[in-house]
Amino acid sequence: MNVILGSQSPRRKEILSVFLDQFEIHPLNVDESFPTSLPCEEVPLFLAEKKFNAYTNGQADDMLICADTVVIHQNQILEKPINREQAIEMLRSLSGNTHLVVTGVCMGHAKNKSSFSCETLVRFSALSENEITSYVDAYNPFDKAGSYGIQEWIGYAAVESIQGCFYNVMGLPASKVYQGLKSFGIL
């Protein structure tokens, strides 16, 4: 059975490669809109399932893994920033505060799938304006929800505490995905 990661995220690829020597990467180009009435915590699972359902090129026995991660702060989803100014503004809002990271995962094949979400609380220490702008300029976090990568400088320097799965904040809740791979007989 072929295992396919329906994502172009280098972080998801890195996490999955810990468990699997071989898998294919097929990024899915899916409209990531969602109903505005959907609670923020439910959005990533909705989008992961939307990506899974959009995959039509695989064989019936292909194992597909799709995921979506959001950062939620003050009841708002902080998506990927569209420019430097938006990235800086997001990090200002996270500075000295706690936020929620939720990843939705949908994995399986045409005959059977499993969907789940994972939540992690992340507490940032207060960051100076110089620290924020230096991070944005050095790391260009424009492909990251909430404008940061926990595995980068900001994770070492600003994360005071985490309640939940560290790898979830990177984009894929590793232990839950591992258990899912086992339940499907991949491992």
KOLSE-888414 format. One record per residue: residue in three letters; z, x, y of N, C-alpha, C in turn. Coordinates in pm, 1 decimal. Atoms other than C-alpha are relative to their C-alpha. Example, Ala and Ser with C-alpha at 12.3 -4.5 7.8 and 13.67 -1.06 7.14 Angstrom:
// KOLSE-888414
REC | rest | n.Z | n.X | n.Y | ca.Z | ca.X | ca.Y | c.Z | c.X | c.Y
REC | Ala | 0.0 | 89.0 | -119.0 | 780.0 | 1230.0 | -450.0 | 0.0 | 90.0 | 120.0
REC | Ser | -6.0 | -82.0 | -119.0 | 714.0 | 1367.0 | -106.0 | 73.0 | -77.0 | 109.0
***
This chain:
// KOLSE-888414
REC | rest | n.Z | n.X | n.Y | ca.Z | ca.X | ca.Y | c.Z | c.X | c.Y
REC | Met | 0.0 | 84.5 | -117.8 | 0.0 | 0.0 | 0.0 | 0.0 | 89.1 | 124.2
REC | Asn | 4.4 | -72.5 | -126.3 | -96.2 | 133.2 | 341.2 | 109.0 | -53.1 | 92.8
REC | Val | -96.5 | 39.0 | -102.3 | 177.0 | 131.4 | 605.2 | -65.4 | 26.6 | 134.6
REC | Ile | 65.2 | -9.3 | -130.9 | 51.2 | 67.7 | 956.8 | 103.2 | -27.4 | 108.1
REC | Leu | -83.1 | 18.8 | -118.1 | 245.7 | 112.5 | 1277.6 | -89.0 | -58.9 | 108.1
REC | Gly | 80.5 | 67.1 | -102.4 | 104.2 | -135.0 | 1527.8 | 49.3 | 34.4 | 138.9
REC | Ser | -53.2 | -47.1 | -128.1 | 206.4 | 73.7 | 1827.7 | -55.2 | 138.2 | 29.5
REC | Gln | 41.6 | -134.9 | -39.8 | 91.2 | 374.6 | 2024.9 | 117.5 | 82.6 | 51.9
REC | Ser | -118.4 | -68.8 | -50.1 | 447.1 | 473.4 | 2115.1 | 27.1 | 128.4 | -79.0
REC | Pro | -33.7 | -124.2 | 70.4 | 510.3 | 840.4 | 2032.6 | 142.8 | -0.1 | -54.0
REC | Arg | -138.0 | 6.3 | 46.6 | 880.3 | 760.5 | 1996.6 | 10.1 | -81.9 | -128.9
REC | Arg | -0.9 | 78.9 | 124.8 | 819.2 | 490.0 | 1734.9 | -62.4 | 80.8 | -113.4
REC | Lys | 64.1 | -84.9 | 101.0 | 586.6 | 727.4 | 1551.1 | 98.8 | 105.6 | -50.1
REC | Glu | -98.1 | -102.7 | 35.7 | 856.4 | 997.8 | 1557.3 | 109.3 | -56.2 | -90.9
REC | Ile | -106.9 | 60.5 | 79.7 | 1123.2 | 763.9 | 1420.1 | -51.6 | -37.3 | -138.6
REC | Leu | 53.4 | 42.5 | 129.4 | 901.6 | 620.5 | 1144.4 | -33.8 | 119.5 | -88.5
REC | Ser | 37.7 | -118.5 | 78.6 | 788.8 | 968.2 | 1037.9 | 119.8 | 64.8 | -70.1
REC | Val | -119.3 | -49.3 | 69.7 | 1148.9 | 1047.7 | 938.5 | 6.6 | -60.2 | -140.8
REC | Phe | -6.7 | 71.2 | 127.9 | 1113.2 | 794.9 | 654.7 | -127.9 | 10.0 | -82.0
REC | Leu | 129.0 | 4.1 | 68.4 | 742.9 | 811.4 | 572.1 | -83.1 | 123.5 | 30.9
REC | Asp | 89.4 | -114.3 | -20.3 | 515.2 | 1109.9 | 518.8 | -135.9 | -44.2 | 51.1
REC | Gln | 133.1 | 47.5 | -39.0 | 202.1 | 901.2 | 564.4 | 6.4 | -144.3 | 46.2
REC | Phe | 22.8 | 135.3 | -48.5 | 124.4 | 596.6 | 771.5 | -109.5 | 8.2 | 104.5
REC | Glu | 107.0 | 7.0 | -98.6 | -155.6 | 486.2 | 997.7 | 54.6 | -57.1 | 130.1
REC | Ile | -37.2 | 54.0 | -130.2 | -130.5 | 408.8 | 1365.8 | -118.3 | -80.1 | 52.6
REC | His | 102.0 | 88.4 | -55.1 | -327.8 | 112.7 | 1493.7 | 61.2 | -75.7 | 117.4
REC | Pro | -52.7 | 72.5 | -115.8 | -226.4 | 17.6 | 1847.5 | -70.0 | -134.6 | 12.8
REC | Leu | 54.7 | 134.1 | -14.0 | -275.7 | -351.3 | 1906.4 | -7.9 | -35.8 | 148.0
REC | Asn | 18.2 | 41.7 | -138.5 | -418.2 | -472.8 | 2235.3 | 25.0 | -150.1 | 7.0
REC | Val | -41.6 | 139.4 | 0.1 | -229.5 | -798.8 | 2277.7 | 51.6 | -36.7 | 138.5
REC | Asp | -54.5 | 53.4 | -123.8 | -158.4 | -1008.1 | 2584.0 | 151.4 | -13.2 | -17.5
REC | Glu | -145.1 | -1.3 | 15.5 | 215.0 | -952.3 | 2634.7 | 69.7 | -102.8 | 88.6
REC | Ser | -64.6 | 108.0 | -74.9 | 279.7 | -1271.9 | 2826.3 | 90.5 | -78.9 | -94.5
REC | Phe | -95.1 | 78.8 | 77.9 | 561.1 | -1497.8 | 2711.7 | 43.7 | -118.7 | 84.5
REC | Pro | -46.1 | 116.5 | -77.0 | 700.2 | -1837.8 | 2809.9 | 114.8 | 38.9 | 92.1
REC | Thr | -104.5 | -34.3 | -96.7 | 911.9 | -1807.1 | 3122.8 | 133.4 | -66.0 | -35.3
REC | Ser | -123.2 | 68.2 | 41.4 | 1164.6 | -2045.6 | 2964.3 | 73.8 | 74.8 | -111.0
REC | Leu | -59.2 | -75.8 | 109.8 | 1232.4 | -1793.5 | 2685.7 | 113.7 | 88.4 | 52.3
REC | Pro | -108.6 | -89.2 | -42.7 | 1573.8 | -1622.7 | 2718.8 | -43.2 | 147.2 | -13.0
REC | Cys | 39.2 | -142.0 | -2.1 | 1536.7 | -1250.0 | 2798.4 | 20.1 | 67.7 | -135.0
REC | Glu | -31.5 | -64.8 | 127.4 | 1701.3 | -1147.4 | 2469.4 | -97.3 | -36.7 | -111.8
REC | Glu | 94.0 | 45.1 | 102.6 | 1436.6 | -1340.0 | 2270.3 | -142.0 | 49.8 | 22.8
REC | Val | 135.3 | -43.8 | -35.1 | 1132.1 | -1191.2 | 2445.8 | -53.1 | 109.1 | -93.8
REC | Pro | 57.7 | -104.6 | 84.2 | 1097.8 | -870.9 | 2236.6 | -39.3 | -47.6 | -139.9
REC | Leu | 36.5 | 51.8 | 131.7 | 1100.1 | -1059.6 | 1905.6 | -123.7 | -88.4 | 9.8
REC | Phe | 119.0 | 81.9 | -23.5 | 848.8 | -1310.6 | 2042.9 | -123.9 | 88.2 | 8.8
REC | Leu | 114.7 | -88.9 | -17.6 | 618.9 | -1023.1 | 2145.2 | -32.0 | 79.0 | -126.7
REC | Ala | 25.1 | -71.3 | 125.8 | 664.3 | -830.0 | 1818.0 | -74.0 | -90.7 | -98.0
REC | Glu | 67.7 | 94.3 | 89.2 | 564.4 | -1140.6 | 1622.9 | -140.6 | -30.9 | 49.1
REC | Lys | 132.4 | 23.3 | -57.5 | 272.6 | -1200.8 | 1860.0 | -94.7 | 114.9 | -36.8
REC | Lys | 79.6 | -117.0 | 38.5 | 148.5 | -846.2 | 1792.8 | -32.2 | -4.5 | -149.3
REC | Phe | 19.2 | 7.0 | 145.1 | 196.2 | -889.2 | 1417.0 | -107.9 | -102.9 | -34.2
REC | Asn | 94.6 | 107.7 | 29.0 | 2.9 | -1217.4 | 1414.7 | -140.6 | 29.8 | 50.9
REC | Ala | 131.1 | -35.3 | -54.8 | -281.2 | -1065.2 | 1619.1 | -74.3 | 100.8 | -87.4
REC | Tyr | 62.0 | -101.6 | 84.9 | -345.9 | -798.4 | 1357.4 | -85.9 | -69.0 | -105.8
REC | Thr | 90.7 | 68.7 | 92.1 | -653.0 | -912.7 | 1167.0 | -89.6 | 95.1 | -77.7
REC | Asn | 92.4 | -94.3 | 63.2 | -829.1 | -594.2 | 1052.9 | 50.4 | 55.6 | -132.8
REC | Gly | -57.3 | -61.8 | 119.4 | -595.8 | -497.4 | 769.7 | -27.7 | -78.1 | -126.5
REC | Gln | 9.0 | 66.4 | 129.3 | -608.4 | -578.1 | 404.4 | 127.3 | -81.6 | -22.3
REC | Ala | -113.0 | 88.8 | 25.6 | -375.7 | -841.0 | 264.5 | 125.4 | 75.8 | -42.0
REC | Asp | -118.3 | -72.5 | 46.7 | -148.9 | -576.6 | 114.5 | 44.2 | 111.1 | 94.8
REC | Asp | -46.3 | -96.9 | -98.9 | -121.5 | -355.9 | 425.0 | 139.2 | -39.2 | 50.0
REC | Met | -133.5 | 21.0 | -56.9 | 238.3 | -318.7 | 543.5 | -9.0 | 32.1 | 148.2
REC | Leu | 11.7 | -16.7 | -144.1 | 239.7 | -367.0 | 920.5 | 138.3 | -4.0 | 63.5
REC | Ile | -125.3 | -2.5 | -75.6 | 526.6 | -277.1 | 1154.0 | -34.9 | -10.6 | 148.2
REC | Cys | 21.1 | 19.6 | -143.7 | 517.8 | -412.2 | 1510.0 | 135.7 | -12.3 | 68.3
REC | Ala | -126.8 | 4.1 | -72.8 | 789.0 | -378.5 | 1772.3 | -24.7 | -14.8 | 149.1
REC | Asp | 2.1 | 6.4 | -145.3 | 862.4 | -449.1 | 2134.9 | 142.5 | 20.0 | 48.9
REC | Thr | -131.8 | -31.6 | -54.7 | 1151.8 | -319.5 | 2344.3 | 5.4 | -40.6 | 146.5
REC | Val | -21.7 | 32.7 | -140.7 | 1288.5 | -455.2 | 2670.4 | 136.9 | 50.5 | 44.5
REC | Val | -125.5 | -34.1 | -65.3 | 1558.8 | -340.4 | 2908.0 | 36.7 | -120.0 | 86.3
REC | Ile | -45.1 | 117.4 | -75.0 | 1763.1 | -626.6 | 3051.7 | 117.5 | 41.3 | 87.8
REC | His | -106.8 | -31.3 | -95.4 | 1973.4 | -581.1 | 3363.5 | 11.4 | -115.7 | 98.0
REC | Gln | -27.5 | 112.2 | -89.6 | 2132.1 | -858.9 | 3567.9 | -91.2 | -118.9 | -31.6
REC | Asn | 79.1 | 112.4 | 50.2 | 1950.0 | -1120.4 | 3356.1 | -148.6 | 8.3 | 35.0
REC | Gln | 142.4 | -21.2 | -26.1 | 1609.7 | -969.9 | 3437.3 | -52.1 | 108.7 | -92.3
REC | Ile | 65.0 | -101.0 | 82.3 | 1369.1 | -779.0 | 3218.2 | -59.9 | 106.9 | 89.8
REC | Leu | 59.1 | -112.9 | -70.9 | 1287.7 | -434.6 | 3352.2 | -111.6 | 54.6 | -89.5
REC | Glu | 112.9 | -41.1 | 82.0 | 941.5 | -369.3 | 3216.2 | -38.0 | 143.9 | 32.0
REC | Lys | 50.2 | -133.6 | -33.6 | 738.4 | -49.4 | 3234.8 | -36.6 | -0.2 | 147.9
REC | Pro | 30.1 | -2.5 | -143.7 | 714.3 | 54.4 | 3598.9 | -149.0 | 22.8 | 25.1
REC | Ile | 142.9 | -15.0 | -30.5 | 372.9 | 31.5 | 3760.5 | -27.8 | 119.0 | 91.2
REC | Asn | 19.5 | -116.2 | -87.5 | 431.0 | 319.8 | 4002.4 | 133.0 | 72.3 | 20.5
REC | Arg | -117.9 | -83.2 | -24.1 | 676.4 | 585.0 | 4120.5 | 110.6 | -77.7 | 70.5
REC | Glu | -98.6 | 73.7 | -77.4 | 848.4 | 357.2 | 4369.9 | 73.7 | -102.0 | -87.2
REC | Gln | -65.0 | 97.9 | 86.5 | 914.7 | 88.6 | 4109.3 | 91.4 | 68.7 | -100.9
REC | Ala | -84.1 | -74.9 | 92.8 | 1050.0 | 347.3 | 3864.0 | 130.2 | 41.6 | 67.9
REC | Ile | -118.3 | -41.9 | -75.6 | 1288.1 | 481.2 | 4128.7 | 91.7 | -119.2 | 25.1
REC | Glu | -79.9 | 119.3 | -26.9 | 1403.0 | 129.7 | 4218.3 | 72.3 | -48.5 | -125.0
REC | Met | -64.4 | 40.8 | 125.4 | 1472.3 | 44.7 | 3852.7 | 118.6 | 90.2 | -31.5
REC | Leu | -108.7 | -93.4 | 30.9 | 1680.2 | 358.7 | 3804.5 | 115.7 | -13.4 | 98.5
REC | Arg | -107.7 | 27.4 | -96.8 | 1873.3 | 286.0 | 4124.2 | 84.8 | -117.8 | -47.8
REC | Ser | -74.2 | 118.8 | 43.6 | 1964.6 | -54.5 | 3982.0 | 82.6 | 28.0 | -126.3
REC | Leu | -73.7 | -33.9 | 121.2 | 2073.7 | 97.5 | 3647.3 | 115.2 | 96.6 | 25.9
REC | Ser | -100.3 | -100.9 | -33.0 | 2277.9 | 373.9 | 3811.8 | 138.6 | -61.8 | 16.1
REC | Gly | -137.4 | 47.1 | -9.3 | 2650.5 | 318.6 | 3760.6 | 24.8 | -135.0 | -65.5
REC | Asn | -10.5 | 132.8 | 59.6 | 2590.6 | 2.4 | 3556.7 | -27.1 | 3.5 | -150.3
REC | Thr | 28.9 | 19.0 | 142.3 | 2561.5 | -126.3 | 3201.0 | -119.0 | -94.3 | -12.2
REC | His | 114.4 | 87.4 | 25.5 | 2239.2 | -275.9 | 3071.2 | -18.2 | -17.9 | -149.6
REC | Leu | 24.7 | 33.5 | 139.2 | 2112.1 | -421.6 | 2746.2 | -142.2 | 39.7 | -37.6
REC | Val | 132.1 | -31.7 | 53.9 | 1823.6 | -284.8 | 2540.4 | -16.9 | -80.6 | -128.4
REC | Val | 26.8 | 83.0 | 117.1 | 1671.4 | -523.0 | 2287.9 | -137.6 | 37.2 | -55.0
REC | Thr | 126.6 | -24.0 | 68.0 | 1401.9 | -435.1 | 2034.6 | -18.9 | -108.9 | -104.5
REC | Gly | 39.3 | 95.2 | 102.4 | 1227.1 | -699.6 | 1831.0 | -95.7 | 69.0 | -95.0
REC | Val | 85.9 | -61.0 | 101.4 | 1061.9 | -593.1 | 1505.5 | -51.5 | -109.9 | -91.6
REC | Cys | 60.1 | 87.8 | 99.6 | 822.0 | -784.2 | 1283.4 | -73.3 | 92.4 | -97.1
REC | Met | 59.6 | -88.6 | 98.7 | 724.8 | -610.7 | 960.6 | -31.3 | -78.6 | -126.8
REC | Gly | 36.7 | 65.4 | 124.4 | 552.2 | -712.7 | 642.6 | -149.7 | 4.3 | -22.1
REC | His | 143.1 | 9.2 | 29.0 | 211.6 | -813.9 | 514.1 | -38.9 | -147.0 | 1.9
REC | Ala | 52.9 | 135.2 | -13.7 | -4.5 | -1124.6 | 493.2 | 83.3 | -105.1 | -72.7
REC | Lys | -71.7 | 98.7 | 80.8 | 211.9 | -1292.1 | 227.8 | 148.9 | -8.9 | 30.2
REC | Asn | -144.4 | -2.7 | -21.8 | 560.2 | -1198.3 | 345.5 | 31.1 | 87.6 | 120.5
REC | Lys | -40.1 | -80.1 | -115.4 | 713.4 | -1081.7 | 670.5 | 147.3 | -19.6 | 28.2
REC | Ser | -140.5 | 3.7 | -40.7 | 1056.2 | -1009.4 | 812.1 | 6.2 | 30.1 | 148.9
REC | Ser | -14.8 | -20.5 | -144.1 | 1155.0 | -1036.8 | 1178.3 | 148.0 | 10.5 | 34.5
REC | Phe | -138.9 | -15.1 | -43.5 | 1473.2 | -921.0 | 1348.1 | 3.9 | 66.0 | 136.8
REC | Ser | -24.1 | -65.6 | -128.9 | 1615.5 | -802.1 | 1678.1 | 121.8 | 89.8 | -13.0
REC | Cys | -113.5 | -90.7 | -6.0 | 1857.1 | -523.7 | 1758.9 | 37.6 | 16.8 | 147.0
REC | Glu | -48.9 | -12.0 | -137.5 | 2073.2 | -503.6 | 2072.5 | 91.0 | 120.6 | 15.0
REC | Thr | -82.7 | -115.9 | -31.3 | 2229.5 | -194.8 | 2229.8 | 39.5 | -6.8 | 147.0
REC | Leu | -48.5 | -8.7 | -138.1 | 2447.3 | -177.1 | 2541.6 | 3.1 | 146.6 | 41.5
REC | Val | 5.7 | -136.9 | -51.7 | 2391.9 | 135.1 | 2752.2 | 65.7 | 2.8 | 137.5
REC | Arg | -69.6 | -17.2 | -127.7 | 2620.4 | 248.1 | 3035.3 | -45.6 | 129.0 | 65.6
REC | Phe | 41.5 | -116.2 | -78.6 | 2480.8 | 482.3 | 3302.0 | 110.6 | 38.9 | 97.0
REC | Ser | -84.7 | -46.6 | -109.3 | 2695.1 | 696.9 | 3527.5 | -79.1 | -14.6 | 130.0
REC | Ala | 67.5 | 8.0 | -129.7 | 2617.1 | 692.8 | 3897.5 | -92.8 | 120.7 | 16.3
REC | Leu | 99.5 | -105.6 | -22.6 | 2304.6 | 892.3 | 3978.9 | -27.8 | 13.7 | 149.5
REC | Ser | 36.6 | -21.1 | -140.6 | 2223.5 | 1049.2 | 4313.9 | -148.3 | -30.9 | 18.9
REC | Glu | 141.5 | 24.7 | -31.6 | 1896.4 | 974.1 | 4486.9 | -85.3 | 118.4 | -45.1
REC | Asn | 73.1 | -119.5 | 41.0 | 1787.8 | 1333.1 | 4419.6 | -16.2 | 5.7 | -151.9
REC | Glu | 9.3 | 1.0 | 146.5 | 1867.3 | 1300.6 | 4048.0 | -105.0 | -100.8 | -47.4
REC | Ile | 95.8 | 104.2 | 37.6 | 1665.4 | 979.2 | 4025.0 | -142.7 | 44.5 | 28.1
REC | Thr | 137.5 | -38.5 | -35.0 | 1359.0 | 1108.7 | 4209.2 | -44.6 | 123.4 | -79.1
REC | Ser | 35.7 | -118.7 | 79.5 | 1368.5 | 1443.4 | 4028.4 | -35.6 | -39.1 | -142.6
REC | Tyr | 30.2 | 46.2 | 135.8 | 1378.8 | 1265.7 | 3691.8 | -136.9 | -67.4 | -4.8
REC | Val | 128.5 | 72.1 | -1.4 | 1089.1 | 1034.9 | 3780.3 | -115.2 | 97.8 | 18.0
REC | Asp | 107.9 | -95.9 | -25.2 | 880.5 | 1324.2 | 3912.9 | -21.7 | 95.2 | -117.7
REC | Ala | 12.6 | -93.7 | 112.2 | 951.5 | 1549.2 | 3613.4 | -46.5 | -67.3 | -128.8
REC | Tyr | 24.2 | 64.0 | 129.9 | 923.1 | 1292.7 | 3331.9 | -102.1 | -114.3 | 3.5
REC | Asn | 99.9 | 107.1 | -11.5 | 680.1 | 1027.0 | 3466.1 | 26.0 | -113.3 | -99.6
REC | Pro | -38.5 | 99.3 | 101.4 | 854.8 | 743.6 | 3278.7 | -74.0 | -133.2 | 11.5
REC | Phe | 77.1 | 121.4 | -25.7 | 574.5 | 495.2 | 3340.2 | -39.7 | -74.5 | -126.6
REC | Asp | 29.2 | 68.2 | 126.4 | 529.8 | 413.5 | 2971.3 | 127.9 | -47.0 | -67.8
REC | Lys | -129.9 | 32.7 | 58.5 | 896.9 | 326.4 | 2922.5 | 63.2 | -119.8 | 71.5
REC | Ala | -73.0 | 113.4 | -55.7 | 1075.7 | -3.0 | 2970.5 | 124.1 | 50.9 | 72.2
REC | Gly | -117.2 | -41.0 | -76.7 | 1342.2 | 36.1 | 3237.9 | -14.0 | 134.2 | 68.3
REC | Ser | 31.6 | -126.5 | -68.4 | 1182.7 | 362.5 | 3359.4 | 76.0 | 120.8 | -52.1
REC | Tyr | -67.5 | -119.0 | 50.8 | 1370.1 | 597.4 | 3129.9 | -16.2 | 12.8 | -151.0
REC | Gly | -4.8 | -30.8 | 142.0 | 1370.4 | 764.8 | 2792.8 | 134.8 | 62.0 | -30.3
REC | Ile | -135.3 | -47.4 | 28.9 | 1717.8 | 812.9 | 2647.5 | -0.3 | 139.3 | -62.5
REC | Gln | 11.1 | -130.7 | 64.8 | 1595.5 | 1120.4 | 2457.8 | -36.5 | 110.4 | 100.4
REC | Glu | 36.0 | -96.1 | -105.1 | 1504.0 | 1290.1 | 2788.0 | 124.0 | 39.5 | 81.5
REC | Trp | -108.1 | -50.2 | -84.6 | 1715.5 | 1456.1 | 3059.3 | 99.5 | -108.3 | 37.8
REC | Ile | -88.3 | 106.2 | -49.0 | 1853.7 | 1126.8 | 3184.4 | 98.2 | -46.7 | -107.9
REC | Gly | -88.8 | 37.5 | 109.6 | 1999.0 | 1047.0 | 2842.5 | 116.2 | 96.4 | -14.2
REC | Tyr | -104.5 | -102.4 | 8.2 | 2191.2 | 1372.6 | 2838.2 | 92.2 | -4.1 | 121.2
REC | Ala | -75.3 | -13.1 | -124.5 | 2300.6 | 1359.3 | 3201.2 | 65.9 | -129.4 | 47.2
REC | Ala | -47.4 | 122.9 | -62.9 | 2357.9 | 990.3 | 3277.1 | 57.8 | -104.2 | -95.0
REC | Val | -50.8 | 103.5 | 90.1 | 2438.0 | 792.3 | 2963.0 | 146.4 | 29.2 | -32.0
REC | Glu | -144.2 | -13.6 | 23.5 | 2817.1 | 750.4 | 2958.5 | 39.8 | -52.5 | -136.1
REC | Ser | -35.7 | 58.4 | 128.6 | 2830.5 | 528.0 | 2653.6 | -112.5 | -87.5 | -52.4
REC | Ile | 95.9 | 86.3 | 68.8 | 2626.6 | 338.1 | 2399.6 | 79.3 | -82.6 | -100.1
REC | Gln | -55.7 | 88.3 | 103.1 | 2734.5 | 39.4 | 2192.9 | -118.0 | -56.0 | -77.3
REC | Gly | 113.2 | 42.9 | 80.7 | 2481.9 | -5.5 | 1915.5 | -83.1 | 118.7 | -42.7
REC | Cys | 89.8 | -99.8 | 56.9 | 2187.9 | 186.4 | 1776.2 | -70.6 | 82.7 | 107.6
REC | Phe | 67.2 | -92.0 | -92.4 | 2070.2 | 493.4 | 1971.2 | -151.6 | -11.5 | -12.7
REC | Tyr | 144.5 | 1.9 | 21.1 | 1723.2 | 475.9 | 1814.3 | -63.7 | -129.5 | 46.7
REC | Asn | 48.3 | 124.7 | -57.4 | 1689.9 | 116.0 | 1924.0 | -42.1 | 21.3 | 144.8
REC | Val | 31.3 | -27.6 | -140.9 | 1692.9 | 244.3 | 2282.7 | -128.8 | 81.9 | 9.9
REC | Met | 126.1 | -75.7 | 4.1 | 1408.6 | 481.7 | 2186.9 | -117.8 | -89.8 | -37.0
REC | Gly | 108.7 | 92.9 | 27.4 | 1208.7 | 181.3 | 2066.5 | -12.4 | -51.3 | -141.4
REC | Leu | 6.4 | 47.8 | 137.9 | 1275.3 | 130.0 | 1695.6 | 137.2 | 17.4 | -65.0
REC | Pro | -132.5 | -11.3 | 62.3 | 1610.9 | 49.0 | 1531.2 | -13.3 | 58.9 | -140.2
REC | Ala | 32.9 | -77.0 | 119.3 | 1586.0 | 313.8 | 1261.0 | 62.9 | -54.2 | -128.1
REC | Ser | -65.3 | 41.4 | 124.1 | 1843.8 | 194.7 | 1008.8 | -49.2 | -136.5 | -46.5
REC | Lys | 50.6 | 132.8 | 38.5 | 1719.9 | -165.8 | 1016.0 | -142.7 | 9.5 | -53.1
REC | Val | 137.6 | -18.3 | 49.3 | 1357.6 | -52.0 | 974.3 | 3.5 | 64.2 | -138.3
REC | Tyr | -15.3 | -64.0 | 131.2 | 1465.6 | 173.0 | 685.9 | 34.8 | -104.2 | -106.6
REC | Gln | -38.8 | 105.1 | 95.1 | 1635.8 | -121.6 | 514.5 | -116.7 | -94.9 | -26.2
REC | Gly | 117.4 | 85.2 | 17.1 | 1323.6 | -330.8 | 576.0 | -104.0 | 63.9 | -90.3
REC | Leu | 94.9 | -71.3 | 86.1 | 1101.1 | -66.0 | 416.4 | 47.1 | -2.5 | -145.0
REC | Lys | -55.4 | 7.5 | 135.5 | 1333.7 | -61.2 | 115.7 | -19.5 | -139.8 | -59.6
REC | Ser | 10.9 | 136.7 | 52.1 | 1327.8 | -439.9 | 82.7 | -143.1 | -35.8 | -36.3
REC | Phe | 140.7 | 23.8 | 31.7 | 946.9 | -436.4 | 78.3 | -50.3 | 95.0 | -110.0
REC | Gly | 39.0 | -89.7 | 108.3 | 946.0 | -166.5 | -191.5 | -79.8 | 121.0 | 44.5
REC | Ile | 72.8 | -115.9 | -51.8 | 796.0 | 100.1 | 33.5 | 79.4 | 127.7 | -29.5
REC | Leu | -87.2 | -116.1 | 25.2 | 1092.6 | 335.8 | -16.6 | 76.4 | -19.7 | -129.6
***
